[in-house]
Amino acid sequence: MNEVNARARQTPIGWVGELRKVHRADYELVAENGIPITFATEHEAEIAAWRALRSHLQGQIVGSGDKAAAGLTEAEAKFGKLLRGGGKTVAVERR
């Protein structure tokens, strides 16, 4: 559980890469536009699977769909334009 892995699996027409994401129990095929990619060698398939997994893990983080701008607008309405580089300056006194 909560493992990531990548592997190559042989099929009748060549090798396919498979990757396992943290939140999934089953392996997924390396695909482009939903079509599985077939490789000539086991090495190519496994490398493609590891690269797809790395791309997934280091890609854009998808949130719940909430927009940060709505919260920012609400905060700016209450406290003034403190953010986005054009706000009030605050003097800091060091002791």
ChimeraX attribute file (.defattr): number of C-alpha atoms within 10 A of each C-alpha:
attribute: neighborCount
match mode: 1-to-1
recipient: residues
	/A:1	7
	/A:2	9
	/A:3	10
	/A:4	17
	/A:5	13
	/A:6	23
	/A:7	19
	/A:8	23
	/A:9	13
	/A:10	15
	/A:11	10
	/A:12	5
	/A:13	9
	/A:14	14
	/A:15	20
	/A:16	25
	/A:17	28
	/A:18	24
	/A:19	25
	/A:20	20
	/A:21	17
	/A:22	13
	/A:23	10
	/A:24	13
	/A:25	12
	/A:26	11
	/A:27	15
	/A:28	15
	/A:29	22
	/A:30	24
	/A:31	16
	/A:32	8
	/A:33	6
	/A:34	8
	/A:35	9
	/A:36	14
	/A:37	16
	/A:38	18
	/A:39	19
	/A:40	12
	/A:41	13
	/A:42	17
	/A:43	14
	/A:44	15
	/A:45	25
	/A:46	22
	/A:47	15
	/A:48	23
	/A:49	25
	/A:50	21
	/A:51	15
	/A:52	19
	/A:53	20
	/A:54	14
	/A:55	11
	/A:56	13
	/A:57	13
	/A:58	9
	/A:59	9
	/A:60	8
	/A:61	7
	/A:62	7
	/A:63	7
	/A:64	5
	/A:65	6
	/A:66	9
	/A:67	9
	/A:68	8
	/A:69	9
	/A:70	10
	/A:71	11
	/A:72	15
	/A:73	14
	/A:74	11
	/A:75	14
	/A:76	14
	/A:77	10
	/A:78	9
	/A:79	11
	/A:80	12
	/A:81	15
	/A:82	14
	/A:83	13
	/A:84	7
	/A:85	8
	/A:86	8
	/A:87	12
	/A:88	10
	/A:89	8
	/A:90	7
	/A:91	6
	/A:92	6
	/A:93	5
	/A:94	4
	/A:95	3
